[in-house]
Amino acid sequence: MAEPIPSPTTLRIASLNLFNYAAPPFSYYHPDDHYTALQWQEKNDWLAKQLTALNPDVIGFEEVFSIEELKIICLTHGLPYFATVTSPKIDEDDPFLFFRPVVAIASKYPFVSTHAVTANQSLLSALNLPTEFKFNRLPIKALINIPDMGPTCFYIVHLKSKRPTPLSHYTDNQFEPHSYANALINETIGRYHSDMQRTLELALLFNDVITTQANQHVHTIVMGDFNDQINAEGLGFIFNSVPDDPNPEEATLGLNDSYPLMTPRTPTHYYRGEGKVLDYILTDKMLSHTDSKFVMQYHALDQHIVNTSPQTQRISSDHALVYIDIVKK
């Protein structure tokens, strides 16, 4: 169960990967993968229980297919403000088959604005990269005026997975279909492409974060499923510092992990028995500064993913629910 409902002096921010949130009769990724009516009810009952116990002020969701169903649950649990910035993709040959989910945000407080984060073409050109680059899943950028904190910019992200990008359209012409060479190229270079996509997605997002912080002087919270550990080679660059000491105002630009301890944290996802932290809540440096008027407390709820069956995770989630309490001093 979640921690007790926060006091009025506490802001609770949460992130949850909903693991194929697709209402029947829709399937996700494969025609045979769908919920029965009972399973769907169980999944929604589990989600409702989490929202009731957690009572978040703002929550981001990943792997959302059925938008309206999620919106209704949020509305009935004290989160009347809900937004997505795009629609899930449906297979051209099967109108009941979803294959690309979206992210969503729900809030107790009204949105000042919401829109998608898109690739900055000027930055892509400066990097000599194709300007038609697109996020695999469009992030949400939502500005909310939070009591005591003021204007706060929330980013909800679901970065590209490690799953290799299929290259069969190339390899089938270069090698015998289903040959070892075919499979090897798909597994190695396909994996490289996915890693490159994920890194570039974070770079473009980080550019938007810094641009917004520099121009608008708002608090920033970036949260979601990063599909890799934040200190991994392809993602950890966002914590690099400028060699020369910046002035005090510039020193507040950037992001910090909301988990400040050096000790290992609770894994948020398990794959083949190995636990890793893939889900994060990052905040601006002003919030985590020693002179800040707030303190942060990090939590991860993982009972549903520790020593549980795939079926249990299917009707709950295969990711931990992570949240932070931002407490006014």
VENRA-V472526 format. One record per helix or strand. SS is the DSSP state (H for helix, E for strand). FROM is the first residue (numbers start at 1). TO is the last residue. If there is no record, write none. Layout:
<<SS & FROM & TO> <SS & FROM & TO>>
This chain:
<<E & 10 & 21> <E & 27 & 28> <H & 37 & 54> <E & 58 & 64> <H & 67 & 75> <E & 81 & 83> <E & 89 & 90> <E & 97 & 100> <E & 102 & 107> <E & 111 & 117> <H & 121 & 126> <E & 139 & 146> <E & 150 & 158> <H & 168 & 174> <H & 180 & 216> <E & 219 & 225> <H & 236 & 239> <H & 250 & 252> <E & 255 & 257> <E & 269 & 271> <E & 274 & 276> <E & 279 & 284> <H & 285 & 288> <E & 294 & 301> <H & 310 & 314> <E & 319 & 319> <E & 321 & 328>>
